[in-house]
Amino acid sequence: MTETTEPTRTAEPQIISDALDVIDHALGDFFSRELVSSVEVTDVLLDVRTLLRRSDEAATAPVTSKGDRDVARA
């Protein structure tokens, strides 16, 4: 029997949407050209990586409550 497991973390839907927008925009731009420089491709990959990294950092950031912030101010 094949068993599927759920991922331990799910990505922030807005971050994924933003990353897909970056990819779609770049593909639209690249599609109409014969040559694409490696610098341009690297820029797109770095943009996507940055967006996905933000999602990873948000998932691992500690959650603080209002009470925690009040204690920190005292």
Backbone as a chain_set.jsonl record, in Angstrom:
{"seq": "MTETTEPTRTAEPQIISDALDVIDHALGDFFSRELVSSVEVTDVLLDVRTLLRRSDEAATAPVTSKGDRDVARA", "coords": {"N": [[0.844, -1.165, 0.0], [0.561, 2.197, -0.866], [1.649, 4.968, 0.852], [0.958, 8.29, 1.604], [2.577, 11.167, 2.773], [2.11, 14.162, 4.58], [3.702, 17.293, 3.972], [5.98, 18.717, 6.352], [6.035, 21.437, 6.623], [4.185, 24.122, 5.231], [4.28, 26.322, 2.501], [3.998, 29.866, 2.538], [1.15, 31.078, 0.985], [1.034, 33.592, -0.42], [3.714, 34.216, -0.834], [4.506, 32.162, -2.55], [2.849, 32.773, -4.712], [3.917, 35.276, -5.422], [6.493, 34.475, -6.212], [5.849, 32.878, -8.424], [4.779, 34.87, -10.065], [7.097, 36.361, -10.629], [8.546, 34.456, -12.084], [6.751, 33.984, -14.253], [6.7, 36.526, -15.443], [9.384, 36.827, -16.239], [9.632, 34.631, -17.987], [7.846, 35.427, -19.991], [9.183, 37.653, -20.957], [11.62, 36.508, -21.797], [10.773, 34.688, -23.726], [10.238, 35.973, -26.135], [12.678, 36.522, -27.195], [15.763, 35.652, -28.864], [18.209, 35.12, -27.652], [19.244, 34.859, -24.28], [20.892, 36.321, -21.653], [23.231, 34.896, -19.34], [23.435, 36.336, -17.032], [20.966, 37.616, -16.802], [19.275, 35.403, -16.413], [20.352, 34.433, -14.042], [19.719, 36.587, -12.345], [16.904, 36.38, -12.25], [16.635, 33.852, -11.06], [17.827, 34.391, -8.579], [16.014, 36.301, -7.599], [13.696, 34.734, -7.287], [14.674, 32.881, -5.444], [15.149, 34.579, -3.258], [12.519, 35.363, -2.594], [11.424, 32.866, -1.866], [13.069, 32.231, 0.25], [12.34, 34.138, 2.106], [9.881, 33.122, 2.799], [10.677, 30.784, 4.073], [12.096, 31.843, 6.247], [10.038, 33.209, 7.551], [8.489, 31.076, 8.347], [10.052, 29.896, 10.284], [10.393, 31.823, 12.172], [10.145, 32.962, 15.526], [7.074, 33.092, 17.291], [5.649, 35.794, 18.871], [3.777, 36.984, 21.607], [1.507, 39.642, 22.645], [1.884, 39.984, 25.355], [4.484, 39.005, 25.691], [5.934, 40.999, 24.368], [5.349, 43.195, 25.994], [6.653, 42.463, 28.373], [9.25, 42.477, 27.485], [9.698, 45.185, 27.129], [9.722, 46.2, 29.683]], "CA": [[0.0, 0.0, 0.0], [1.314, 3.432, -0.946], [1.239, 5.906, 1.874], [1.44, 9.644, 1.365], [2.771, 11.937, 3.996], [2.006, 15.594, 4.384], [4.945, 17.991, 4.3], [5.976, 19.253, 7.711], [5.765, 22.869, 6.525], [3.588, 24.576, 3.986], [4.773, 27.657, 2.161], [3.044, 30.976, 2.559], [0.573, 31.172, -0.364], [1.376, 34.847, -1.086], [5.117, 34.119, -1.259], [4.505, 31.298, -3.743], [2.234, 33.548, -5.781], [4.903, 36.272, -5.844], [7.556, 33.774, -6.938], [5.298, 32.505, -9.729], [4.687, 36.098, -10.857], [8.453, 36.678, -11.108], [8.861, 33.471, -13.124], [5.903, 34.239, -15.423], [7.153, 37.764, -16.09], [10.667, 36.548, -16.894], [9.386, 33.757, -19.141], [7.24, 36.246, -21.039], [10.243, 38.487, -21.521], [12.611, 35.653, -22.46], [10.173, 33.937, -24.828], [10.261, 36.736, -27.383], [14.064, 36.776, -27.594], [16.535, 34.482, -29.274], [19.264, 34.886, -26.671], [19.07, 35.4, -22.938], [22.198, 36.239, -21.014], [23.293, 34.148, -18.083], [23.23, 37.312, -15.962], [19.52, 37.794, -16.665], [18.731, 34.18, -15.82], [20.807, 34.424, -12.652], [18.912, 37.578, -11.625], [15.57, 35.807, -12.013], [16.77, 32.787, -10.065], [18.074, 35.018, -7.28], [14.753, 36.899, -7.156], [12.831, 33.643, -6.814], [15.294, 32.34, -4.22], [14.91, 35.543, -2.188], [11.118, 35.243, -2.197], [11.214, 31.594, -1.172], [13.83, 32.3, 1.499], [11.487, 34.897, 3.022], [8.87, 32.182, 3.274], [11.353, 29.888, 5.008], [12.397, 32.606, 7.458], [8.773, 33.486, 8.23], [8.013, 29.827, 8.942], [10.872, 29.536, 11.435], [10.462, 32.938, 13.115], [9.37, 32.709, 16.739], [5.848, 33.859, 17.434], [5.608, 36.483, 20.162], [2.47, 37.516, 21.945], [1.549, 40.989, 23.179], [2.457, 39.874, 26.693], [5.936, 38.865, 25.542], [6.474, 42.316, 23.999], [5.256, 44.049, 27.187], [7.703, 42.051, 29.301], [10.531, 42.903, 26.913], [9.822, 46.636, 27.304], [9.894, 46.53, 31.111]], "C": [[0.897, 1.238, 0.0], [0.758, 4.418, 0.06], [1.804, 7.279, 1.549], [1.562, 10.355, 2.698], [2.655, 13.413, 3.666], [3.344, 16.243, 4.702], [4.844, 18.588, 5.705], [5.707, 20.751, 7.718], [5.078, 23.151, 5.215], [4.024, 26.001, 3.747], [3.633, 28.665, 2.229], [2.481, 31.156, 1.154], [0.951, 32.464, -1.098], [2.818, 34.815, -1.595], [5.212, 33.283, -2.531], [3.921, 32.043, -4.94], [3.199, 34.598, -6.317], [6.028, 35.632, -6.654], [7.076, 33.367, -8.332], [5.143, 33.728, -10.63], [6.041, 36.491, -11.434], [8.821, 35.74, -12.257], [8.069, 33.75, -14.397], [6.35, 35.484, -16.18], [8.454, 37.512, -16.862], [10.471, 35.659, -18.118], [8.763, 34.524, -20.295], [8.264, 37.113, -21.739], [11.231, 37.648, -22.327], [12.055, 34.984, -23.717], [10.299, 34.656, -26.167], [11.67, 37.009, -27.904], [14.771, 35.488, -27.982], [17.599, 34.119, -28.254], [18.917, 35.551, -25.346], [20.41, 35.238, -22.235], [22.119, 35.46, -19.709], [23.069, 35.078, -16.894], [21.734, 37.518, -15.718], [18.864, 36.581, -16.008], [19.113, 34.089, -14.349], [20.006, 35.407, -11.813], [17.522, 37.038, -11.294], [15.644, 34.72, -10.946], [17.021, 33.351, -8.668], [16.817, 35.685, -6.729], [13.815, 35.846, -6.586], [13.371, 33.072, -5.513], [15.036, 33.261, -3.028], [13.473, 35.455, -1.683], [10.872, 33.967, -1.397], [11.945, 31.564, 0.166], [13.039, 33.072, 2.554], [10.419, 34.001, 3.615], [9.464, 31.257, 4.317], [11.643, 30.598, 6.327], [11.128, 32.905, 8.249], [8.256, 32.241, 8.94], [8.795, 29.465, 10.199], [10.982, 30.656, 12.464], [9.621, 32.628, 14.347], [8.158, 33.626, 16.802], [5.845, 34.483, 18.815], [4.216, 37.036, 20.386], [2.628, 38.928, 22.477], [2.171, 40.985, 24.566], [3.966, 39.747, 26.655], [6.575, 40.209, 25.224], [6.427, 43.252, 25.194], [6.34, 43.734, 28.187], [9.053, 42.545, 28.796], [10.749, 44.401, 27.1], [10.153, 47.007, 28.733], [11.334, 46.462, 31.56]], "O": [[1.862, 1.321, 0.76], [-0.446, 4.669, 0.111], [2.991, 7.415, 1.253], [0.76, 10.165, 3.613], [3.06, 13.852, 2.589], [4.05, 15.794, 5.606], [3.756, 18.919, 6.176], [5.206, 21.285, 8.707], [5.349, 22.501, 4.205], [4.126, 26.796, 4.682], [2.467, 28.338, 2.004], [3.247, 31.367, 0.214], [1.169, 32.423, -2.309], [3.105, 35.335, -2.673], [5.911, 33.652, -3.475], [4.443, 31.951, -6.051], [3.293, 34.792, -7.529], [6.463, 36.185, -7.664], [7.816, 33.497, -9.307], [5.356, 33.631, -11.839], [6.129, 36.906, -12.589], [9.346, 36.18, -13.28], [8.632, 33.756, -15.492], [6.375, 35.495, -17.411], [8.593, 37.94, -18.008], [11.071, 35.9, -19.166], [9.113, 34.297, -21.453], [8.222, 37.288, -22.957], [11.632, 38.041, -23.423], [12.797, 34.743, -24.669], [10.448, 34.017, -27.209], [11.836, 37.654, -28.939], [14.44, 34.4, -27.512], [17.86, 32.939, -28.018], [18.372, 36.654, -25.304], [20.99, 34.153, -22.224], [21.07, 35.384, -19.069], [22.563, 34.646, -15.858], [21.289, 37.587, -14.573], [17.998, 36.727, -15.146], [18.295, 33.713, -13.51], [19.646, 35.094, -10.678], [17.028, 37.222, -10.181], [14.815, 34.674, -10.038], [16.484, 32.841, -7.685], [16.574, 35.642, -5.522], [13.213, 36.044, -5.53], [12.608, 32.81, -4.583], [14.741, 32.796, -1.927], [13.238, 35.472, -0.474], [10.19, 33.991, -0.373], [11.478, 30.931, 1.113], [13.054, 32.723, 3.735], [10.091, 34.11, 4.797], [8.83, 30.974, 5.334], [11.459, 30.023, 7.4], [11.138, 32.86, 9.479], [7.654, 32.337, 10.01], [8.263, 28.799, 11.087], [11.594, 30.469, 13.516], [8.516, 32.097, 14.233], [8.222, 34.792, 16.41], [6.018, 33.789, 19.817], [3.562, 37.501, 19.452], [3.746, 39.374, 22.734], [2.916, 41.903, 24.91], [4.659, 40.32, 27.497], [7.642, 40.528, 25.749], [7.359, 44.029, 25.401], [6.898, 44.646, 28.797], [9.897, 42.98, 29.579], [11.894, 44.839, 27.218], [10.8, 48.026, 28.974], [11.629, 46.713, 32.728]]}, "num_chains": 1, "name": "protein.A"}
